[in-house]
Amino acid sequence: MPRPIRFAAAGDVHAHDANRDELASAFQDVDGTVDLILLAGDLTTYGEPEQAALLAEICRPLSLPVYAVLGNHDWHCDQVPELVALLAGAGVRVLDRSWAIEEVDGASVGIVGLKGFVGGFPDASLPDFGEPLLRQVYAETSADVEALDAGLPVVTFDFGGASEIVTPACGLLLPPDDRASLAGALWRPSPGATTGSSCSTIRRR
């Protein structure tokens, strides 16, 4: 088996002038100690290009790949193309309903990314019914889920509302924080799960 692949993952870094030094120090600390950095949304505080430029400045000298998705904070100022361009210029690859394969020491690492979107929580859900604005939210959420369905089976921990979405037909639920099981599942796809299966149809009501 190839050596373990090491990730540094963070969300809600909320880059702005006040936390510049803290962020720069955190990124410098992991540079050279991991294989990939994954940033899970809310890269900026208000989605201002100046804040994206700050994060780009921090990421530019890093010696390892950086992948990111956007969060609601990054959309707030409606300047997403500017943000993505600034980050791309520093080597940060922003994924949105898209995927990438990174070669790491002879192993191929698949990364699927999308911004995510409000769509429901345990014991609550958003119906495809009623006012056009609500149905538009539902459609946006559904498009994100279907984009994930187009990739490999889902592998995730069983917490929050995961059990309402992920079934044996489309993925694998693992005990919370069971890292050994997670590592094994990533090397060995769920035997009952099929690519493009039924996660997007679960809990539509």
Z-matrix of the N, CA and C atoms (Angstrom, degrees):
N
C 1 1.461
C 2 1.532 1 109.02
N 3 1.339 2 118.82 1 136.47
C 4 1.460 3 120.63 2 177.69
C 5 1.526 4 111.03 3 -60.87
N 6 1.300 5 115.48 4 162.85
C 7 1.462 6 119.53 5 179.14
C 8 1.522 7 110.27 6 -62.64
N 9 1.328 8 117.80 7 157.06
C 10 1.471 9 120.04 8 176.83
C 11 1.529 10 111.05 9 -59.95
N 12 1.310 11 115.45 10 143.34
C 13 1.466 12 121.31 11 175.22
C 14 1.527 13 108.09 12 -96.32
N 15 1.300 14 116.77 13 131.48
C 16 1.459 15 121.53 14 -171.97
C 17 1.525 16 110.31 15 -106.25
N 18 1.328 17 114.88 16 128.21
C 19 1.451 18 122.22 17 178.72
C 20 1.525 19 109.78 18 -113.99
N 21 1.305 20 115.67 19 147.45
C 22 1.468 21 121.28 20 162.81
C 23 1.521 22 105.54 21 -115.04
N 24 1.319 23 117.06 22 120.76
C 25 1.465 24 121.52 23 -175.92
C 26 1.519 25 109.94 24 -124.73
N 27 1.324 26 115.33 25 139.32
C 28 1.463 27 120.24 26 179.18
C 29 1.516 28 109.26 27 -151.67
N 30 1.304 29 115.77 28 149.60
C 31 1.461 30 121.98 29 172.71
C 32 1.513 31 109.73 30 -128.24
N 33 1.317 32 115.28 31 162.42
C 34 1.474 33 120.71 32 176.26
C 35 1.529 34 112.36 33 58.70
N 36 1.322 35 117.26 34 45.66
C 37 1.471 36 117.75 35 176.73
C 38 1.523 37 111.65 36 -73.15
N 39 1.334 38 118.14 37 -23.82
C 40 1.470 39 123.86 38 170.65
C 41 1.526 40 111.74 39 47.61
N 42 1.315 41 115.74 40 58.42
C 43 1.461 42 120.08 41 -176.98
C 44 1.521 43 112.03 42 -60.80
N 45 1.319 44 115.68 43 132.08
C 46 1.463 45 123.07 44 173.21
C 47 1.524 46 107.48 45 -162.33
N 48 1.316 47 116.70 46 173.34
C 49 1.466 48 120.34 47 -173.22
C 50 1.519 49 112.85 48 -57.28
N 51 1.323 50 117.13 49 -37.26
C 52 1.465 51 120.33 50 -173.59
C 53 1.527 52 113.16 51 -68.62
N 54 1.342 53 117.76 52 -26.41
C 55 1.476 54 118.38 53 -178.90
C 56 1.525 55 112.29 54 -111.32
N 57 1.322 56 117.20 55 16.43
C 58 1.465 57 121.27 56 -178.26
C 59 1.528 58 111.59 57 -54.48
N 60 1.337 59 116.83 58 -52.43
C 61 1.461 60 120.02 59 -175.74
C 62 1.525 61 111.49 60 -64.92
N 63 1.334 62 116.85 61 -39.11
C 64 1.458 63 120.80 62 179.82
C 65 1.532 64 110.95 63 -63.75
N 66 1.334 65 115.82 64 -44.06
C 67 1.462 66 119.37 65 178.83
C 68 1.525 67 111.37 66 -65.83
N 69 1.316 68 116.67 67 -44.75
C 70 1.460 69 119.72 68 -179.32
C 71 1.527 70 110.95 69 -58.63
N 72 1.320 71 116.17 70 -41.35
C 73 1.461 72 120.52 71 179.77
C 74 1.522 73 111.04 72 -65.51
N 75 1.337 74 116.78 73 -41.99
C 76 1.466 75 120.64 74 -178.99
C 77 1.522 76 111.26 75 -63.58
N 78 1.319 77 117.26 76 -43.78
C 79 1.461 78 120.14 77 -179.90
C 80 1.527 79 111.22 78 -68.34
N 81 1.310 80 116.68 79 -39.40
C 82 1.465 81 119.63 80 178.66
C 83 1.524 82 111.42 81 -63.86
N 84 1.339 83 116.31 82 -34.72
C 85 1.466 84 120.58 83 -178.12
C 86 1.533 85 112.19 84 -65.26
N 87 1.339 86 117.07 85 -33.42
C 88 1.471 87 118.64 86 -177.53
C 89 1.527 88 112.27 87 -92.77
N 90 1.310 89 118.06 88 -15.08
C 91 1.463 90 119.96 89 -178.49
C 92 1.523 91 109.94 90 -61.03
N 93 1.315 92 116.07 91 124.51
C 94 1.455 93 120.69 92 179.96
C 95 1.517 94 114.33 93 89.23
N 96 1.345 95 117.38 94 -8.13
C 97 1.468 96 120.32 95 179.84
C 98 1.533 97 112.20 96 -105.44
N 99 1.342 98 117.19 97 -12.15
C 100 1.459 99 122.07 98 179.39
C 101 1.525 100 108.73 99 -131.55
N 102 1.333 101 115.94 100 172.75
C 103 1.465 102 120.61 101 -179.14
C 104 1.522 103 113.10 102 -96.20
N 105 1.330 104 116.71 103 -29.00
C 106 1.459 105 121.83 104 -176.43
C 107 1.525 106 109.23 105 -146.75
N 108 1.324 107 114.93 106 150.38
C 109 1.463 108 121.27 107 169.06
C 110 1.520 109 107.95 108 -114.67
N 111 1.328 110 116.41 109 130.36
C 112 1.465 111 123.07 110 178.16
C 113 1.527 112 108.09 111 -118.39
N 114 1.326 113 116.56 112 124.85
C 115 1.470 114 122.20 113 -179.27
C 116 1.523 115 108.85 114 -112.42
N 117 1.336 116 115.35 115 117.68
C 118 1.463 117 120.91 116 -169.58
C 119 1.524 118 112.62 117 -100.05
N 120 1.315 119 117.00 118 58.26
C 121 1.457 120 121.08 119 169.93
C 122 1.512 121 115.42 120 85.97
N 123 1.345 122 114.19 121 165.69
C 124 1.466 123 122.44 122 -174.32
C 125 1.527 124 109.80 123 52.23
N 126 1.326 125 114.05 124 57.18
C 127 1.457 126 121.01 125 178.95
C 128 1.518 127 110.68 126 -72.28
N 129 1.328 128 116.37 127 -28.60
C 130 1.453 129 122.55 128 -178.72
C 131 1.526 130 109.69 129 -120.16
N 132 1.321 131 115.93 130 173.68
C 133 1.468 132 120.04 131 179.52
C 134 1.519 133 111.51 132 -85.74
N 135 1.330 134 116.75 133 -44.76
C 136 1.466 135 120.54 134 -177.81
C 137 1.527 136 113.27 135 -129.61
N 138 1.335 137 117.29 136 9.65
C 139 1.453 138 119.28 137 -179.68
C 140 1.513 139 113.92 138 75.40
N 141 1.320 140 117.19 139 24.63
C 142 1.463 141 121.20 140 179.13
C 143 1.526 142 109.63 141 -85.59
N 144 1.338 143 117.37 142 138.66
C 145 1.460 144 119.33 143 179.99
C 146 1.523 145 113.52 144 -55.48
N 147 1.321 146 117.16 145 -34.04
C 148 1.466 147 119.87 146 179.11
C 149 1.527 148 111.34 147 -61.36
N 150 1.322 149 115.99 148 -34.95
C 151 1.464 150 119.66 149 179.12
C 152 1.522 151 110.64 150 -72.96
N 153 1.328 152 117.01 151 -37.95
C 154 1.467 153 119.87 152 175.49
C 155 1.526 154 110.56 153 -65.22
N 156 1.325 155 116.47 154 -37.62
C 157 1.464 156 120.05 155 178.89
C 158 1.525 157 110.74 156 -63.51
N 159 1.328 158 116.16 157 -36.18
C 160 1.462 159 120.39 158 177.90
C 161 1.526 160 110.57 159 -63.24
N 162 1.336 161 116.35 160 -46.78
C 163 1.461 162 119.56 161 178.69
C 164 1.528 163 111.23 162 -65.30
N 165 1.325 164 116.24 163 -38.14
C 166 1.468 165 119.92 164 177.62
C 167 1.524 166 111.02 165 -61.06
N 168 1.317 167 115.98 166 -41.00
C 169 1.464 168 120.44 167 178.74
C 170 1.528 169 110.96 168 -61.20
N 171 1.327 170 116.49 169 -37.60
C 172 1.461 171 121.02 170 179.82
C 173 1.519 172 111.00 171 -70.74
N 174 1.334 173 117.32 172 -38.40
C 175 1.468 174 121.30 173 -175.81
C 176 1.520 175 113.52 174 -81.09
N 177 1.318 176 117.82 175 -25.14
C 178 1.466 177 121.27 176 -172.55
C 179 1.529 178 113.03 177 -54.70
N 180 1.331 179 120.73 178 -45.02
C 181 1.472 180 118.79 179 -177.00
C 182 1.523 181 115.32 180 -80.12
N 183 1.330 182 118.80 181 -1.42
C 184 1.458 183 120.37 182 -176.87
C 185 1.522 184 111.22 183 -66.49
N 186 1.323 185 115.40 184 148.48
C 187 1.462 186 120.43 185 -176.04
C 188 1.519 187 112.95 186 -97.25
N 189 1.335 188 118.56 187 7.52
C 190 1.456 189 121.46 188 -176.00
C 191 1.518 190 109.99 189 -130.74
N 192 1.336 191 117.92 190 160.30
C 193 1.461 192 120.67 191 -178.50
C 194 1.531 193 111.78 192 -67.09
N 195 1.332 194 115.08 193 144.72
C 196 1.461 195 121.57 194 176.22
C 197 1.527 196 107.73 195 -126.34
N 198 1.330 197 115.95 196 124.81
C 199 1.465 198 122.27 197 175.73
C 200 1.518 199 108.21 198 -117.15
N 201 1.337 200 115.30 199 147.10
C 202 1.468 201 119.23 200 -176.34
C 203 1.515 202 110.40 201 -147.15
N 204 1.324 203 115.19 202 157.05
C 205 1.459 204 122.74 203 166.03
C 206 1.520 205 107.03 204 -124.43
N 207 1.315 206 116.08 205 161.24
C 208 1.461 207 120.83 206 -179.84
C 209 1.519 208 110.83 207 -91.06
N 210 1.323 209 115.30 208 157.65
C 211 1.459 210 122.31 209 174.97
C 212 1.516 211 110.39 210 -122.99
N 213 1.334 212 116.22 211 -178.96
C 214 1.468 213 119.27 212 -176.31
C 215 1.530 214 112.23 213 -63.15
N 216 1.336 215 117.82 214 -32.17
C 217 1.464 216 119.41 215 177.72
C 218 1.523 217 110.88 216 -63.24
N 219 1.312 218 116.54 217 -35.06
C 220 1.465 219 120.35 218 -177.74
C 221 1.524 220 112.26 219 -72.69
N 222 1.315 221 117.09 220 -20.40
C 223 1.459 222 121.65 221 178.57
C 224 1.529 223 112.65 222 -90.69
N 225 1.309 224 117.79 223 -9.75
C 226 1.469 225 120.77 224 -167.38
C 227 1.531 226 113.13 225 -58.50
N 228 1.312 227 118.11 226 -42.43
C 229 1.470 228 121.28 227 -177.27
C 230 1.527 229 112.94 228 -89.59
N 231 1.324 230 116.97 229 3.55
C 232 1.460 231 121.57 230 177.66
C 233 1.527 232 111.96 231 56.03
N 234 1.330 233 116.01 232 43.53
C 235 1.463 234 121.54 233 178.16
C 236 1.535 235 110.11 234 -127.77
N 237 1.321 236 115.69 235 38.14
C 238 1.462 237 120.90 236 -175.42
C 239 1.531 238 112.91 237 -57.32
N 240 1.342 239 120.44 238 -45.77
C 241 1.472 240 118.10 239 179.78
C 242 1.529 241 112.91 240 -56.88
N 243 1.330 242 116.66 241 -38.86
C 244 1.462 243 119.63 242 178.51
C 245 1.520 244 111.10 243 -65.37
N 246 1.339 245 116.47 244 -41.96
C 247 1.462 246 120.11 245 179.10
C 248 1.523 247 111.07 246 -62.08
N 249 1.333 248 115.78 247 -47.49
C 250 1.463 249 120.08 248 -177.58
C 251 1.529 250 110.64 249 -62.87
N 252 1.325 251 116.84 250 -40.55
C 253 1.468 252 120.16 251 179.95
C 254 1.527 253 111.54 252 -64.08
N 255 1.321 254 116.50 253 -42.31
C 256 1.460 255 120.25 254 179.30
C 257 1.528 256 111.12 255 -62.68
N 258 1.322 257 116.03 256 -44.48
C 259 1.462 258 119.88 257 -179.47
C 260 1.532 259 111.13 258 -68.39
N 261 1.333 260 116.24 259 -41.56
C 262 1.460 261 119.42 260 178.78
C 263 1.519 262 111.35 261 -61.12
N 264 1.323 263 116.37 262 -36.05
C 265 1.457 264 120.46 263 178.54
C 266 1.520 265 113.29 264 -63.31
N 267 1.336 266 115.85 265 -20.97
C 268 1.461 267 120.58 266 177.87
C 269 1.523 268 111.82 267 -100.37
N 270 1.342 269 116.75 268 7.64
C 271 1.453 270 120.39 269 177.53
C 272 1.509 271 115.22 270 90.80
N 273 1.339 272 117.78 271 5.21
C 274 1.461 273 121.32 272 178.19
C 275 1.525 274 107.94 273 -85.33
N 276 1.319 275 116.73 274 124.17
C 277 1.463 276 120.62 275 179.92
C 278 1.527 277 109.22 276 -95.31
N 279 1.321 278 116.72 277 115.33
C 280 1.460 279 122.48 278 -179.92
C 281 1.525 280 108.52 279 -94.82
N 282 1.321 281 116.39 280 122.42
C 283 1.457 282 122.30 281 -179.73
C 284 1.527 283 109.99 282 -102.88
N 285 1.320 284 116.20 283 137.75
C 286 1.457 285 121.13 284 175.65
C 287 1.525 286 108.35 285 -145.44
N 288 1.333 287 115.29 286 104.30
C 289 1.467 288 120.96 287 -172.45
C 290 1.526 289 110.08 288 54.17
N 291 1.306 290 114.19 289 40.68
C 292 1.463 291 119.86 290 -178.63
C 293 1.522 292 108.97 291 -144.46
N 294 1.325 293 115.87 292 176.01
C 295 1.447 294 120.61 293 -175.09
C 296 1.516 295 110.07 294 -143.59
N 297 1.318 296 114.82 295 165.13
C 298 1.459 297 120.67 296 177.83
C 299 1.519 298 108.08 297 -148.86
N 300 1.313 299 115.93 298 157.38
C 301 1.460 300 122.02 299 173.61
C 302 1.515 301 107.91 300 -121.23
N 303 1.307 302 116.12 301 124.66
C 304 1.463 303 122.39 302 179.59
C 305 1.524 304 108.38 303 -111.69
N 306 1.312 305 116.34 304 127.44
C 307 1.460 306 120.74 305 177.93
C 308 1.524 307 109.20 306 -86.99
N 309 1.331 308 115.45 307 122.75
C 310 1.464 309 121.12 308 -177.93
C 311 1.518 310 108.90 309 -127.05
N 312 1.311 311 116.32 310 105.63
C 313 1.464 312 121.87 311 174.50
C 314 1.531 313 111.85 312 50.08
N 315 1.328 314 116.03 313 45.63
C 316 1.451 315 121.20 314 177.13
C 317 1.507 316 115.29 315 88.63
N 318 1.315 317 117.95 316 -3.99
C 319 1.465 318 121.71 317 178.56
C 320 1.522 319 109.12 318 -109.55
N 321 1.323 320 116.19 319 144.73
C 322 1.463 321 121.40 320 177.58
C 323 1.522 322 109.09 321 -98.36
N 324 1.325 323 116.58 322 122.03
C 325 1.457 324 122.27 323 -178.48
C 326 1.525 325 108.14 324 -108.07
N 327 1.326 326 117.05 325 118.53
C 328 1.457 327 121.37 326 177.42
C 329 1.514 328 111.18 327 -90.90
N 330 1.316 329 116.21 328 135.26
C 331 1.464 330 122.29 329 -178.66
C 332 1.518 331 107.99 330 -129.60
N 333 1.315 332 116.94 331 123.15
C 334 1.460 333 122.54 332 176.08
C 335 1.516 334 107.91 333 -112.30
N 336 1.329 335 117.08 334 134.70
C 337 1.454 336 119.37 335 -177.46
C 338 1.512 337 113.40 336 -137.90
N 339 1.333 338 115.32 337 141.38
C 340 1.466 339 122.23 338 170.47
C 341 1.516 340 107.82 339 -152.80
N 342 1.318 341 115.16 340 162.02
C 343 1.453 342 118.27 341 -173.77
C 344 1.517 343 112.92 342 -71.08
N 345 1.340 344 117.19 343 -23.06
C 346 1.462 345 119.39 344 -173.46
C 347 1.519 346 109.51 345 76.76
N 348 1.315 347 115.99 346 163.20
C 349 1.463 348 118.56 347 -175.56
C 350 1.515 349 108.87 348 -166.02
N 351 1.316 350 116.60 349 151.12
C 352 1.460 351 120.31 350 179.95
C 353 1.521 352 109.94 351 -60.80
N 354 1.340 353 115.90 352 137.76
C 355 1.456 354 118.01 353 -179.65
C 356 1.502 355 113.66 354 -159.51
N 357 1.331 356 117.16 355 -4.87
C 358 1.451 357 119.06 356 178.69
C 359 1.509 358 111.94 357 143.45
N 360 1.304 359 115.40 358 159.62
C 361 1.450 360 123.81 359 179.88
C 362 1.520 361 107.62 360 -135.62
N 363 1.347 362 118.39 361 170.59
C 364 1.465 363 118.64 362 179.04
C 365 1.527 364 111.58 363 -51.61
N 366 1.333 365 115.39 364 134.03
C 367 1.469 366 123.12 365 179.65
C 368 1.526 367 113.24 366 67.12
N 369 1.316 368 117.79 367 14.18
C 370 1.464 369 121.19 368 176.45
C 371 1.521 370 107.98 369 -148.77
N 372 1.312 371 115.83 370 146.86
C 373 1.454 372 118.71 371 178.21
C 374 1.523 373 109.06 372 -153.23
N 375 1.311 374 113.93 373 164.31
C 376 1.455 375 120.80 374 -178.77
C 377 1.521 376 108.92 375 -104.74
N 378 1.326 377 119.28 376 120.87
C 379 1.468 378 119.84 377 -176.66
C 380 1.526 379 112.06 378 -84.28
N 381 1.309 380 115.14 379 153.39
C 382 1.463 381 121.50 380 172.39
C 383 1.533 382 107.59 381 -86.98
N 384 1.320 383 115.21 382 68.73
C 385 1.460 384 120.55 383 -172.02
C 386 1.534 385 109.29 384 -159.07
N 387 1.317 386 115.30 385 145.75
C 388 1.450 387 118.60 386 171.63
C 389 1.507 388 113.57 387 99.62
N 390 1.334 389 114.83 388 -143.12
C 391 1.457 390 121.53 389 -173.59
C 392 1.529 391 111.68 390 -59.78
N 393 1.331 392 116.94 391 144.46
C 394 1.471 393 120.16 392 -179.35
C 395 1.524 394 113.38 393 -55.46
N 396 1.334 395 117.86 394 -36.69
C 397 1.464 396 119.06 395 -178.88
C 398 1.526 397 111.16 396 -64.12
N 399 1.331 398 117.00 397 -40.90
C 400 1.462 399 119.92 398 178.42
C 401 1.525 400 110.67 399 -66.36
N 402 1.318 401 116.13 400 -39.74
C 403 1.463 402 119.12 401 179.98
C 404 1.532 403 111.03 402 -68.98
N 405 1.315 404 116.86 403 -29.10
C 406 1.461 405 120.33 404 176.14
C 407 1.529 406 110.51 405 -66.96
N 408 1.349 407 116.43 406 -40.57
C 409 1.460 408 120.33 407 175.92
C 410 1.526 409 110.14 408 -61.24
N 411 1.334 410 116.26 409 -44.23
C 412 1.459 411 121.33 410 179.25
C 413 1.529 412 110.31 411 -60.50
N 414 1.321 413 116.47 412 -43.75
C 415 1.465 414 120.51 413 -179.11
C 416 1.521 415 111.64 414 -63.81
N 417 1.334 416 116.04 415 -38.82
C 418 1.466 417 119.84 416 179.84
C 419 1.522 418 110.27 417 -65.28
N 420 1.327 419 116.44 418 -44.55
C 421 1.457 420 120.56 419 177.83
C 422 1.521 421 110.86 420 -61.64
N 423 1.324 422 116.56 421 -44.51
C 424 1.463 423 120.52 422 -179.25
C 425 1.522 424 111.44 423 -61.66
N 426 1.319 425 116.81 424 -39.28
C 427 1.461 426 120.34 425 179.34
C 428 1.526 427 111.02 426 -63.06
N 429 1.329 428 117.16 427 -37.21
C 430 1.459 429 120.36 428 177.90
C 431 1.526 430 110.62 429 -65.98
N 432 1.326 431 117.06 430 -45.85
C 433 1.469 432 120.65 431 -179.54
C 434 1.526 433 110.42 432 -63.02
N 435 1.337 434 116.24 433 -41.83
C 436 1.464 435 119.72 434 -179.64
C 437 1.529 436 111.39 435 -66.68
N 438 1.340 437 116.75 436 -30.71
C 439 1.460 438 119.64 437 176.04
C 440 1.526 439 110.38 438 -64.89
N 441 1.325 440 117.15 439 -38.97
C 442 1.457 441 120.16 440 175.74
C 443 1.526 442 110.98 441 -67.17
N 444 1.326 443 115.98 442 -38.93
C 445 1.464 444 120.08 443 179.99
C 446 1.526 445 112.29 444 -60.32
N 447 1.320 446 116.77 445 -25.32
C 448 1.461 447 120.04 446 -178.48
C 449 1.522 448 111.75 447 -73.62
N 450 1.346 449 116.36 448 -9.92
C 451 1.453 450 120.36 449 -178.89
C 452 1.516 451 112.23 450 -101.31
N 453 1.317 452 116.45 451 -148.01
C 454 1.453 453 122.15 452 -178.68
C 455 1.518 454 110.97 453 -77.17
N 456 1.345 455 117.99 454 165.22
C 457 1.465 456 120.03 455 175.63
C 458 1.526 457 111.67 456 -56.47
N 459 1.316 458 116.11 457 148.84
C 460 1.461 459 122.82 458 -179.44
C 461 1.528 460 109.25 459 -75.51
N 462 1.326 461 116.74 460 135.81
C 463 1.457 462 122.62 461 171.52
C 464 1.512 463 106.91 462 -127.22
N 465 1.350 464 117.56 463 119.46
C 466 1.449 465 119.95 464 -176.37
C 467 1.519 466 110.47 465 -153.39
N 468 1.332 467 116.07 466 164.64
C 469 1.456 468 121.59 467 175.33
C 470 1.522 469 110.10 468 -77.35
N 471 1.314 470 116.58 469 149.24
C 472 1.465 471 123.08 470 -179.09
C 473 1.525 472 109.44 471 -86.34
N 474 1.316 473 116.04 472 85.11
C 475 1.457 474 120.82 473 174.87
C 476 1.517 475 107.93 474 -149.82
N 477 1.330 476 116.43 475 166.92
C 478 1.457 477 120.02 476 -177.29
C 479 1.515 478 109.76 477 60.43
N 480 1.304 479 115.56 478 -135.88
C 481 1.464 480 120.25 479 -178.51
C 482 1.514 481 114.28 480 -98.82
N 483 1.341 482 117.19 481 16.54
C 484 1.473 483 119.96 482 -175.13
C 485 1.525 484 112.16 483 -57.92
N 486 1.328 485 116.93 484 -38.95
C 487 1.468 486 119.48 485 -175.73
C 488 1.525 487 112.59 486 -68.10
N 489 1.336 488 117.39 487 -16.79
C 490 1.455 489 120.17 488 177.71
C 491 1.524 490 112.15 489 -81.53
N 492 1.320 491 116.30 490 -14.42
C 493 1.466 492 120.61 491 -174.83
C 494 1.522 493 112.17 492 -114.01
N 495 1.324 494 116.46 493 -44.16
C 496 1.459 495 121.19 494 -174.01
C 497 1.524 496 109.55 495 -92.95
N 498 1.326 497 116.16 496 119.87
C 499 1.458 498 122.81 497 177.95
C 500 1.519 499 108.68 498 -115.36
N 501 1.343 500 118.43 499 168.07
C 502 1.467 501 119.90 500 176.82
C 503 1.527 502 113.33 501 -58.15
N 504 1.332 503 117.38 502 -20.68
C 505 1.463 504 119.87 503 -179.54
C 506 1.517 505 112.52 504 -73.87
N 507 1.327 506 117.40 505 -25.03
C 508 1.467 507 118.40 506 -175.12
C 509 1.518 508 113.53 507 -125.91
N 510 1.331 509 118.15 508 1.31
C 511 1.450 510 117.53 509 179.75
C 512 1.507 511 112.99 510 178.52
N 513 1.317 512 114.76 511 -163.30
C 514 1.455 513 121.99 512 -174.29
C 515 1.517 514 109.42 513 -138.97
N 516 1.342 515 116.71 514 126.86
C 517 1.454 516 122.67 515 175.67
C 518 1.526 517 109.22 516 -99.20
N 519 1.327 518 116.37 517 132.31
C 520 1.459 519 121.74 518 -178.18
C 521 1.523 520 110.22 519 -115.45
N 522 1.342 521 117.92 520 154.72
C 523 1.471 522 119.35 521 176.18
C 524 1.525 523 110.72 522 -57.61
N 525 1.325 524 117.48 523 141.79
C 526 1.475 525 120.15 524 -178.55
C 527 1.528 526 112.04 525 -54.24
N 528 1.324 527 114.88 526 133.49
C 529 1.467 528 123.34 527 175.11
C 530 1.533 529 113.92 528 64.33
N 531 1.328 530 118.38 529 16.68
C 532 1.460 531 121.00 530 176.84
C 533 1.523 532 108.54 531 -86.55
N 534 1.315 533 115.99 532 85.80
C 535 1.462 534 120.84 533 -172.90
C 536 1.524 535 112.20 534 -69.06
N 537 1.314 536 116.71 535 -31.97
C 538 1.462 537 118.76 536 179.16
C 539 1.528 538 110.55 537 -64.72
N 540 1.345 539 116.39 538 -42.62
C 541 1.462 540 119.07 539 177.83
C 542 1.520 541 111.16 540 -65.32
N 543 1.333 542 116.23 541 -37.09
C 544 1.458 543 120.04 542 178.50
C 545 1.519 544 110.77 543 -62.17
N 546 1.325 545 116.34 544 -45.40
C 547 1.464 546 119.91 545 -179.94
C 548 1.525 547 110.81 546 -60.92
N 549 1.341 548 116.83 547 -43.16
C 550 1.450 549 120.02 548 179.59
C 551 1.512 550 112.32 549 -65.41
N 552 1.344 551 117.06 550 -39.64
C 553 1.459 552 120.71 551 -178.67
C 554 1.522 553 111.75 552 -66.92
N 555 1.316 554 116.94 553 -35.17
C 556 1.463 555 119.88 554 -179.86
C 557 1.522 556 111.43 555 -69.82
N 558 1.324 557 116.78 556 -28.20
C 559 1.465 558 119.24 557 175.60
C 560 1.520 559 111.49 558 -81.20
N 561 1.351 560 116.87 559 -23.78
C 562 1.458 561 120.78 560 -172.59
C 563 1.522 562 109.21 561 -132.23
N 564 1.326 563 120.97 562 102.66
C 565 1.461 564 122.75 563 -178.38
C 566 1.517 565 112.36 564 -56.51
N 567 1.321 566 115.55 565 151.04
C 568 1.460 567 121.35 566 178.13
C 569 1.524 568 110.12 567 -58.68
N 570 1.358 569 118.46 568 127.72
C 571 1.465 570 119.74 569 -174.20
C 572 1.518 571 114.21 570 -63.81
N 573 1.331 572 117.96 571 -28.10
C 574 1.457 573 119.25 572 -177.47
C 575 1.507 574 114.06 573 -93.47
N 576 1.335 575 117.64 574 -8.21
C 577 1.459 576 120.64 575 -174.52
C 578 1.516 577 110.64 576 -88.70
N 579 1.303 578 115.76 577 144.68
C 580 1.459 579 120.30 578 178.73
C 581 1.513 580 109.73 579 -126.17
N 582 1.308 581 116.29 580 147.65
C 583 1.453 582 121.01 581 178.08
C 584 1.523 583 110.40 582 -60.34
N 585 1.335 584 115.34 583 136.27
C 586 1.458 585 119.81 584 177.75
C 587 1.509 586 112.95 585 70.14
N 588 1.339 587 118.41 586 28.61
C 589 1.456 588 121.08 587 -176.84
C 590 1.522 589 111.05 588 -81.51
N 591 1.330 590 116.86 589 -150.03
C 592 1.453 591 120.99 590 -158.12
C 593 1.523 592 117.03 591 -98.41
N 594 1.335 593 119.49 592 17.89
C 595 1.457 594 119.17 593 -178.75
C 596 1.535 595 111.39 594 -57.69
N 597 1.323 596 117.64 595 -36.04
C 598 1.461 597 120.38 596 -174.33
C 599 1.522 598 112.44 597 -71.55
N 600 1.316 599 118.03 598 -12.85
C 601 1.466 600 119.74 599 -179.31
C 602 1.516 601 112.34 600 -99.30
N 603 1.300 602 117.35 601 -7.05
C 604 1.464 603 120.79 602 -176.75
C 605 1.524 604 110.07 603 -73.32
N 606 1.318 605 117.72 604 137.09
C 607 1.455 606 125.22 605 172.39
C 608 1.517 607 113.20 606 64.43
N 609 1.303 608 118.36 607 23.40
C 610 1.475 609 120.27 608 173.21
C 611 1.530 610 107.45 609 -80.52
N 612 1.287 611 115.65 610 112.00
C 613 1.447 612 117.93 611 -178.13
C 614 1.520 613 109.51 612 -153.89
